[in-house]
Amino acid sequence: MQRLILVFVTLLGCAVLTTSVGQSGVGARTNVGDRAIIQRRKLVLIRSPELVRRFPHKKRAVVTYPVVSGLSPAVQRRVSSILDFKNIFDYSLKDYREDTWLDEFDYVVNHNGNNLLDVTFSQSGSGA
């Protein structure tokens, strides 16, 4: 079973951060660019012993998800809330851990530029 969802996130304009320059102490605006910084995080869910006894081949599930940074604080909060597990497939990490059908949760970044972030999430597993 595989479900896909396409998430478009407009980065709400140009992400601009204010940084201080060297030792002069003068503040300058530095354009971070038109893209977000995305780090892959991998989490291995270990299911409870009770579930493993009933379904020995479903002991683990691998969850890979994006951690987005490099945006202004307001945009960062908005993007993080949109990319939260519960908002993607209506399942939380706790739900995935307590259910045995999930084998893998992954994502692909299709586009990250021009103030647009396009991510496709997929989850695969099996059940009766």
C-alpha positions in Angstrom: 0.0 0.0 0.0 1.5 3.3 -1.0 -0.1 6.7 -0.7 1.5 9.8 -2.0 0.8 13.4 -1.2 2.2 16.4 -2.8 2.9 19.4 -0.5 3.5 22.8 -1.9 4.8 25.3 0.5 5.3 28.9 -0.7 8.0 30.4 1.4 5.9 33.6 1.7 8.4 35.8 -0.1 12.1 36.1 0.0 13.6 34.6 3.2 15.9 37.3 4.6 17.9 37.1 7.8 19.7 39.9 9.6 23.2 39.1 10.6 26.1 41.2 11.9 29.1 41.7 9.8 32.5 40.7 11.2 33.8 42.7 14.1 32.5 46.1 12.9 29.2 45.5 14.7 27.3 46.9 11.8 24.1 45.0 11.0 23.6 44.0 7.4 20.8 42.2 5.6 22.0 39.0 4.0 19.7 37.3 1.5 19.6 33.6 2.4 18.5 32.9 -1.1 15.3 31.7 -2.6 15.6 28.2 -1.0 15.3 26.4 2.3 18.0 24.3 3.9 16.7 20.7 4.2 18.3 18.1 6.4 17.3 14.4 6.2 16.5 12.8 9.6 16.1 9.1 9.9 14.1 7.5 12.7 13.7 3.8 13.3 10.5 3.0 15.1 10.7 0.0 17.4 7.3 -1.6 18.1 6.2 -2.9 21.4 7.0 -6.5 22.4 3.2 -7.3 22.3 2.9 -6.2 18.7 6.2 -8.0 17.8 4.9 -11.3 19.3 1.8 -11.1 17.0 3.7 -9.7 14.0 7.3 -10.8 14.2 8.2 -9.4 10.8 6.9 -5.9 11.8 9.4 -5.2 14.5 10.7 -2.0 12.9 9.6 0.8 10.6 12.0 3.4 9.1 10.8 7.0 9.0 12.8 9.6 7.1 11.6 13.1 7.3 12.8 16.6 6.3 14.0 19.2 8.8 13.7 22.6 7.2 15.8 25.6 8.3 17.4 28.8 7.0 14.1 30.7 6.8 12.8 33.8 8.7 11.2 32.8 12.0 7.6 33.4 10.9 8.1 31.4 7.7 10.0 28.7 9.6 7.1 28.2 12.0 4.6 28.0 9.1 6.7 25.5 7.1 7.4 23.4 10.1 3.7 23.2 11.0 2.8 22.3 7.5 5.4 19.5 7.4 4.4 18.1 10.7 3.6 14.3 10.5 0.0 14.7 11.6 -0.6 17.2 8.7 0.9 15.0 6.0 -0.9 11.6 6.3 -3.1 12.3 9.4 -0.9 10.0 11.5 1.4 11.0 14.3 4.7 9.2 15.2 2.9 7.6 18.1 0.2 6.3 15.7 2.8 4.8 13.4 4.6 3.1 16.4 1.3 1.6 17.7 0.1 0.3 14.4 1.9 -2.5 12.5 1.2 -1.7 8.8 4.0 0.9 8.2 7.3 -0.3 6.8 8.7 2.9 5.5 8.0 6.6 5.4 10.1 8.8 3.1 10.1 12.0 1.1 11.6 13.5 -2.1 12.3 17.2 -2.6 11.1 17.9 -6.2 11.9 21.6 -6.1 13.6 23.9 -3.7 14.0 27.4 -5.2 12.3 30.5 -6.4 10.7 30.8 -2.9 8.8 27.5 -3.5 9.4 24.2 -1.7 7.8 21.1 -3.4 8.0 17.9 -1.4 6.4 14.5 -2.1 5.9 12.2 0.9 5.3 8.5 0.5 4.6 5.7 3.0 4.6 2.1 2.3 3.6 -1.0 4.3 1.3 -4.0 4.3 -1.7 -5.1 6.2 -4.6 -7.6 6.1 
